[in-house]
Amino acid sequence: MPQTRPTDQREPGTAGRPSSYAAPAVGTSDWPVQAADTIERVVQGVRDKTTGPAITAARWLVAGLVLLLVGTMVAILLAVALVRMLDAYLPDSVFGKHHVWAAHAIVGLPLFGIGLLLLRRRGIPAEA
């Protein structure tokens, strides 16, 4: 049986493909590395533009909540310590033997004044 040679001398898999769709000339040993590098570069770029800011925002949110919680605890503990200190050192001759009420009043009055000041500075919503 005589063997026939194909008349088309192109690479296998490219027959019938128009020239505009022809694969660029790439070394056959380099294209897997180049493809992996391209994919990694694209994925890293997408991650930097999406996940990076989300992680940063989440970190700031958590840090802010922790600071708010710790700040609240410190303020409460400071107020309690101040009341106890005032109760211990207020003179009995002026306020009587049981003068915890005076310590609460001394600590509470400035806080009440700050609250009134903030209440006065709030924005009053306009009637619709």
C-alpha positions as CSV (number, residue, x, y, z in Angstrom):
1,M,0.0,0.0,0.0
2,P,1.5,3.3,-0.9
3,Q,1.7,5.9,1.8
4,T,0.3,9.3,1.1
5,R,1.8,12.5,2.4
6,P,-0.4,15.3,3.5
7,T,-0.2,18.3,1.2
8,D,-0.6,20.7,4.1
9,Q,2.7,21.2,6.0
10,R,1.3,23.1,8.9
11,E,1.6,22.0,12.5
12,P,-1.0,19.5,13.7
13,G,-4.1,21.2,15.2
14,T,-3.8,24.4,13.1
15,A,-5.2,23.1,9.9
16,G,-8.1,25.3,8.7
17,R,-7.4,28.0,11.3
18,P,-7.3,31.5,9.8
19,S,-4.0,33.4,10.2
20,S,-5.6,36.0,12.5
21,Y,-6.2,33.2,15.0
22,A,-2.8,31.7,14.8
23,A,-1.1,31.2,18.1
24,P,1.8,33.5,18.8
25,A,5.3,32.1,18.4
26,V,6.1,30.9,22.0
27,G,8.8,28.5,22.9
28,T,7.1,25.2,23.7
29,S,9.1,24.8,26.9
30,D,8.2,28.3,28.3
31,W,4.5,28.6,27.8
32,P,3.4,26.7,30.9
33,V,5.6,29.0,33.1
34,Q,4.4,32.1,31.2
35,A,0.7,31.0,31.6
36,A,1.2,30.3,35.3
37,D,2.9,33.7,35.8
38,T,0.1,35.5,34.0
39,I,-2.6,33.8,36.0
40,E,-0.7,34.5,39.2
41,R,-0.3,38.2,38.3
42,V,-4.0,38.6,37.4
43,V,-5.2,36.9,40.5
44,Q,-2.8,39.0,42.7
45,G,-4.0,42.2,41.0
46,V,-7.6,41.3,41.6
47,R,-6.8,40.3,45.2
48,D,-5.0,43.6,45.9
49,K,-7.9,45.6,44.6
50,T,-10.7,43.7,46.3
51,T,-9.6,41.6,49.3
52,G,-6.9,43.9,50.4
53,P,-9.2,46.9,51.2
54,A,-11.8,44.6,52.7
55,I,-9.2,43.1,55.1
56,T,-7.9,46.6,56.0
57,A,-11.5,47.8,56.7
58,A,-12.2,44.8,58.8
59,R,-9.1,45.3,60.9
60,W,-9.9,49.0,61.5
61,L,-13.5,48.0,62.5
62,V,-12.3,45.4,65.0
63,A,-9.6,47.7,66.4
64,G,-12.2,50.5,66.8
65,L,-14.7,48.2,68.5
66,V,-12.0,46.9,70.9
67,L,-10.9,50.5,71.7
68,L,-14.6,51.5,72.3
69,L,-15.1,48.6,74.6
70,V,-11.8,49.1,76.5
71,G,-12.4,52.9,76.7
72,T,-15.9,52.3,78.2
73,M,-14.6,49.9,80.8
74,V,-11.8,52.3,81.8
75,A,-14.3,55.2,82.1
76,I,-16.6,53.1,84.3
77,L,-13.7,51.8,86.5
78,L,-12.4,55.4,86.8
79,A,-15.8,56.7,88.0
80,V,-16.1,53.8,90.5
81,A,-12.6,54.4,91.8
82,L,-13.2,58.2,92.1
83,V,-16.4,57.6,94.1
84,R,-14.7,55.2,96.4
85,M,-11.8,57.5,96.9
86,L,-14.1,60.5,97.6
87,D,-16.1,58.4,100.0
88,A,-13.0,57.5,102.0
89,Y,-11.6,61.0,102.2
90,L,-14.7,63.2,102.5
91,P,-14.8,64.7,106.0
92,D,-17.6,63.3,108.3
93,S,-18.0,66.7,110.0
94,V,-19.2,68.3,106.7
95,F,-21.2,65.5,105.1
96,G,-22.2,63.2,108.0
97,K,-21.2,59.6,108.7
98,H,-22.8,58.1,105.7
99,H,-21.7,60.3,102.8
100,V,-21.6,58.0,99.8
101,W,-24.4,60.2,98.4
102,A,-22.0,63.2,98.4
103,A,-19.3,61.2,96.5
104,H,-21.9,60.2,93.9
105,A,-23.0,63.8,93.6
106,I,-19.5,65.1,93.2
107,V,-18.7,62.6,90.5
108,G,-22.2,62.7,88.8
109,L,-22.6,66.5,88.6
110,P,-19.8,67.1,86.0
111,L,-21.0,64.1,84.0
112,F,-24.5,65.4,84.1
113,G,-23.3,68.8,82.9
114,I,-21.4,67.2,80.0
115,G,-24.5,65.3,79.1
116,L,-26.6,68.4,79.1
117,L,-24.1,70.3,77.0
118,L,-24.0,67.5,74.4
119,L,-27.8,67.3,74.5
120,R,-28.0,71.0,73.8
121,R,-25.5,70.8,70.9
122,R,-27.3,68.0,69.1
123,G,-28.9,68.7,65.8
124,I,-32.6,69.0,65.9
125,P,-34.2,67.3,62.8
126,A,-36.2,69.6,60.5
127,E,-39.9,68.9,60.3
128,A,-40.9,67.3,57.0
